[in-house]
């Protein structure tokens, strides 16, 4: 009987404990859930962080011991959960919005959906039936299909060919609008063959995924980067509202 009481008390204590993270290896606290986001400060091994909100499986909004808030990667290399049973969750895909909604709402839904998956690991040839990993075309295809109901081919080159058949294209990065689909060639290539695809966030930024080393889905700036030299064209897939 006493053993049962003790076990119940332990279970209750574990269930009510507020989740926290312990820093295992120095890692940056950032302003946004992205490896390219500005740094708030460097977190040192041994620090304890209070979990404010778990953004997705790979990023968590935390508060440090100096009352500073920011995002930290939850990869086991850098942090440990306490209680250790705290399970990271996978972002869920929302229901597609009806085509009758204003284009601004559909574009915002596309961007909001894509942002949920920042940090999702890269895998070439990823399984389109899951959102555990993405390659570039799988990510873009899944976001457009789920958020705005636009179904695209699976490969980036096939998507580019498909888009060219019905959407007006533009080749200057400065003319890219939020929600546009953007195509790139390979790094250092003299060929204009499409090898990469991304979604425009506006202000010259894109959200995409391109390698394991780049930490999966992330945000990058086009201007002044290799992406500017590699960009081939972009297109608007979400039609403008009719007057």
C-alpha positions as CSV (number, residue, x, y, z in Angstrom):
1,X,0.0,0.0,0.0
2,X,2.8,2.4,1.0
3,X,4.7,1.6,-2.3
4,X,1.5,2.4,-4.3
5,X,1.1,5.8,-2.6
6,X,4.8,6.7,-3.2
7,X,4.4,5.7,-6.9
8,X,1.3,7.8,-7.2
9,X,3.1,10.8,-5.6
10,X,6.0,10.4,-8.1
11,X,3.6,10.3,-11.0
12,X,1.8,13.4,-9.9
13,X,5.0,15.2,-9.4
14,X,6.3,14.3,-12.8
15,X,3.0,15.2,-14.5
16,X,2.9,18.7,-12.9
17,X,6.5,19.6,-13.3
18,X,7.1,22.5,-15.7
19,X,9.3,21.4,-18.6
20,X,12.7,22.9,-18.9
21,X,15.9,22.4,-20.9
22,X,19.4,22.0,-19.7
23,X,22.2,23.2,-22.0
24,X,24.6,20.3,-22.8
25,X,26.8,22.2,-25.2
26,X,27.2,25.9,-25.9
27,X,24.5,27.1,-28.3
28,X,23.0,30.4,-29.4
29,X,19.7,31.8,-28.1
30,X,18.1,33.4,-31.2
31,X,15.3,35.9,-31.9
32,X,13.5,33.5,-34.3
33,X,13.4,29.7,-34.8
34,X,16.1,29.7,-37.5
35,X,19.8,29.1,-37.6
36,X,20.2,32.4,-39.5
37,X,18.2,34.5,-37.0
38,X,20.0,37.2,-35.0
39,X,21.6,36.0,-31.8
40,X,20.3,37.1,-28.4
41,X,23.2,35.6,-26.5
42,X,25.4,32.5,-26.2
43,X,24.0,29.9,-23.8
44,X,26.7,28.0,-21.8
45,X,26.7,24.3,-20.9
46,X,24.9,23.7,-17.6
47,X,22.4,26.6,-17.9
48,X,18.7,25.8,-17.2
49,X,16.1,27.2,-19.6
50,X,12.3,27.5,-18.9
51,X,10.2,26.3,-21.8
52,X,7.7,29.0,-22.8
53,X,6.3,27.4,-26.0
54,X,7.4,24.4,-28.1
55,X,7.4,25.8,-31.6
56,X,8.0,22.4,-33.3
57,X,10.1,19.3,-32.9
58,X,13.4,21.2,-33.5
59,X,12.8,24.7,-31.9
60,X,11.5,25.9,-28.6
61,X,10.8,29.3,-27.2
62,X,12.6,29.6,-23.8
63,X,13.4,32.0,-21.0
64,X,16.9,32.0,-19.5
65,X,18.0,32.8,-16.0
66,X,18.4,36.4,-16.9
67,X,14.8,36.7,-18.0
68,X,15.8,36.9,-21.7
69,X,13.5,35.0,-24.1
70,X,14.4,33.5,-27.4
71,X,14.5,30.4,-29.5
72,X,16.9,27.5,-29.0
73,X,17.4,24.4,-31.1
74,X,16.2,21.3,-29.3
75,X,18.6,18.9,-30.9
76,X,19.9,16.4,-28.3
77,X,23.5,17.4,-29.0
78,X,22.8,20.8,-27.5
79,X,20.0,20.4,-24.9
80,X,18.3,17.9,-22.7
81,X,14.6,17.9,-21.6
82,X,13.6,17.8,-18.0
83,X,11.5,15.9,-17.3
84,X,13.2,13.6,-19.7
85,X,9.9,12.1,-20.8
86,X,8.8,15.4,-22.3
87,X,8.1,14.3,-25.9
88,X,8.8,16.7,-28.8
89,X,5.9,17.0,-31.2
90,X,5.7,17.1,-34.9
91,X,3.9,20.1,-36.5
92,X,0.5,19.4,-37.9
93,X,-0.6,20.5,-41.3
94,X,-3.8,22.6,-41.4
95,X,-6.8,22.0,-43.6
96,X,-6.5,23.6,-47.0
97,X,-8.2,27.0,-47.3
98,X,-11.1,27.4,-49.8
99,X,-10.1,29.1,-53.0
100,X,-12.8,31.7,-52.4
101,X,-10.8,33.3,-49.6
102,X,-8.9,36.5,-50.4
103,X,-5.5,35.8,-51.9
104,X,-3.8,37.7,-49.0
105,X,-5.2,35.2,-46.6
106,X,-4.2,32.2,-48.7
107,X,-0.7,33.6,-49.0
108,X,-0.4,34.2,-45.3
109,X,-1.6,30.6,-44.7
110,X,1.1,29.3,-47.0
111,X,3.8,31.3,-45.1
112,X,2.4,30.4,-41.7
113,X,2.4,26.7,-42.6
114,X,5.9,26.8,-44.0
115,X,7.2,28.6,-40.8
116,X,5.9,25.8,-38.6
117,X,8.5,23.4,-40.2
118,X,11.6,25.5,-39.6
119,X,14.4,23.1,-38.5
120,X,12.8,20.0,-40.1
121,X,15.7,17.8,-41.2
122,X,16.7,17.6,-44.9
123,X,16.5,14.2,-46.6
124,X,17.1,13.9,-50.4
125,X,14.2,11.9,-51.9
126,X,12.2,12.4,-48.7
127,X,8.9,10.4,-48.3
128,X,6.1,12.7,-49.4
129,X,3.7,10.9,-47.1
130,X,5.3,12.3,-44.0
131,X,6.5,15.7,-42.7
132,X,9.4,14.2,-40.7
133,X,11.9,15.2,-43.4
134,X,11.9,17.2,-46.6
135,X,14.0,17.8,-49.7
136,X,13.5,21.1,-51.4
137,X,10.7,20.1,-53.8
138,X,8.9,17.9,-51.3
139,X,8.8,20.9,-48.9
140,X,7.5,23.4,-51.4
141,X,5.0,20.9,-52.9
142,X,3.6,20.0,-49.5
143,X,3.2,23.6,-48.4
144,X,1.4,24.7,-51.5
145,X,-0.8,21.6,-51.6
146,X,-1.8,21.7,-47.9
147,X,-2.1,25.4,-47.3
148,X,-3.7,26.7,-50.6
149,X,-4.7,23.5,-52.5
150,X,-2.3,23.9,-55.4
151,X,-0.9,20.5,-56.4
152,X,2.5,20.6,-58.0
153,X,4.8,17.9,-59.5
154,X,7.3,16.2,-57.2
155,X,10.7,17.2,-58.6
156,X,11.9,20.8,-58.8
157,X,12.6,20.7,-62.6
158,X,9.1,19.3,-63.2
159,X,7.6,22.0,-61.0
160,X,9.4,24.6,-63.0
161,X,8.2,23.2,-66.3
162,X,4.6,23.0,-64.9
163,X,4.7,26.6,-63.6
164,X,6.0,27.9,-66.9
165,X,2.9,26.6,-68.7
166,X,0.4,28.8,-67.0
167,X,2.0,31.4,-64.7
168,X,3.8,34.6,-65.8
169,X,7.4,34.6,-64.6
170,X,9.9,37.3,-63.6
171,X,13.6,37.0,-63.3
172,X,14.6,39.9,-60.9
173,X,14.7,39.0,-57.2
174,X,13.5,42.5,-56.3
175,X,10.2,41.8,-58.0
176,X,9.4,38.7,-56.0
177,X,6.2,38.9,-53.9
178,X,5.2,37.1,-50.7
179,X,4.1,33.5,-51.5
180,X,5.9,33.3,-54.9
181,X,7.6,30.2,-55.9
182,X,11.3,30.8,-56.7
183,X,13.7,28.6,-58.8
184,X,17.4,28.3,-58.7
185,X,20.3,26.6,-60.6
186,X,23.1,24.7,-59.0
187,X,25.9,26.5,-57.3
188,X,28.6,27.5,-59.7
189,X,26.7,26.1,-62.7
190,X,26.8,27.7,-66.1
191,X,23.7,25.9,-67.1
192,X,20.2,27.3,-66.4
193,X,18.8,23.9,-65.4
194,X,16.5,24.2,-62.3
195,X,17.9,22.2,-59.4
196,X,16.3,24.0,-56.4
197,X,13.0,25.6,-55.4
198,X,11.9,27.8,-52.5
199,X,9.0,29.9,-51.3
200,X,9.3,33.7,-51.0
201,X,8.6,35.4,-47.7
202,X,8.9,38.9,-49.0
203,X,11.7,41.5,-48.3
204,X,14.1,39.4,-50.4
205,X,13.9,36.4,-48.1
206,X,13.0,32.8,-48.9
207,X,12.1,29.7,-46.8
208,X,13.5,26.4,-48.1
209,X,15.7,23.4,-47.4
210,X,18.7,22.2,-49.4
211,X,21.1,20.1,-47.3
212,X,21.7,18.2,-44.1
213,X,24.6,20.6,-43.3
214,X,22.3,23.6,-43.5
215,X,20.1,22.3,-40.7
216,X,17.0,21.6,-42.7
217,X,14.2,24.0,-43.4
218,X,15.5,27.6,-42.9
219,X,15.2,31.2,-43.9
220,X,17.8,32.9,-46.2
221,X,18.3,36.2,-47.8
222,X,18.7,36.4,-51.6
223,X,20.4,39.8,-52.1
224,X,24.2,39.7,-51.9
225,X,24.3,35.9,-51.4
226,X,24.9,33.1,-53.8
227,X,21.1,32.7,-54.1
228,X,21.0,36.0,-56.1
229,X,23.5,34.7,-58.7
230,X,21.7,31.4,-58.8
231,X,18.1,32.6,-59.1
232,X,16.6,31.8,-62.5
233,X,13.0,33.0,-62.2
234,X,10.0,33.2,-59.9
235,X,6.2,33.0,-60.4
236,X,3.0,33.9,-58.6
237,X,0.9,30.8,-58.1
238,X,-1.9,32.2,-55.8
239,X,-4.1,34.2,-58.2
240,X,-4.9,37.8,-57.3
241,X,-8.4,38.7,-56.2
242,X,-10.8,39.7,-59.0
243,X,-12.0,43.3,-58.8
